[in-house]
Amino acid sequence: MPNGSKLPTLKCEAPMKDIFLIRHAEAPYTSSIPDPNRPLSTRRRQQAVDLAGLVQHFGIEEIHTSPYERCVHTIAPLSESLGVQPYKVHDLREREFTDYHVEDWAQTWRTAWMDPDFSFRDGESGREAQ
């Protein structure tokens, strides 16, 4: 600031909120199931129940989730225990890669991370998904 003046002190009247980001649990890849519909593995369904027990006392008032099945199922036990209906938010979804079978996902991920414009003909590039 010029002449050594100080910034004014701002007072925030609105209470601060904590935001918890929870990634979906494991959902095994199967080429016959479209990506948005991939379910959780049996083991991860139990972990979703355990997660609800861990965070249900944190004062969570709202839940926002991707519409993808694995995300909805990850948060469902918490939503049910709190009696809070989750908001499904389309933009919280994962990037749409392709509906076609991919033989080598490891190589696909490497390529996608190195080239933000890489996409399959029916999918999104990293740049488009931003």
Steps between C-alpha positions, in 0.01 A plus 500: 500500500631849421616723786500207742122498531337179618220297349165548674389225733201316361246338724316198365147469636431162342618194693782306341419151372726199488508309173587132492605343172451126485611302198283209392597154612638236264284416202664230288522567127290270283477583131138382486384764753495867396728709720221701670331173601798316652398376848720476809674176579354303791795594723460869420128495581599403855759778504227748405305386808815537713561848356153610609581395855822702494359831376136503608580717806674779305189715467450434129197692375518447123632228273591561137597205283578399148206324335728201429372185671827433688489850650135482598557159661810621685308782667163318541564358851600846628205665329262246655650526850476881494161515329652734240399463136811536278507750214621335179727743317585413138828694505634285785517205263818360357624585158317310227770293333316260272222247484727260309707221654856611581765228511772694683360750751844559652633631168182698440540677836866578430408648162210696646717653774776594258273647230211718622347491150497118473154346462327206341260594220199460734660646813630818660856627517636621832474855372133453401416348837638795696 
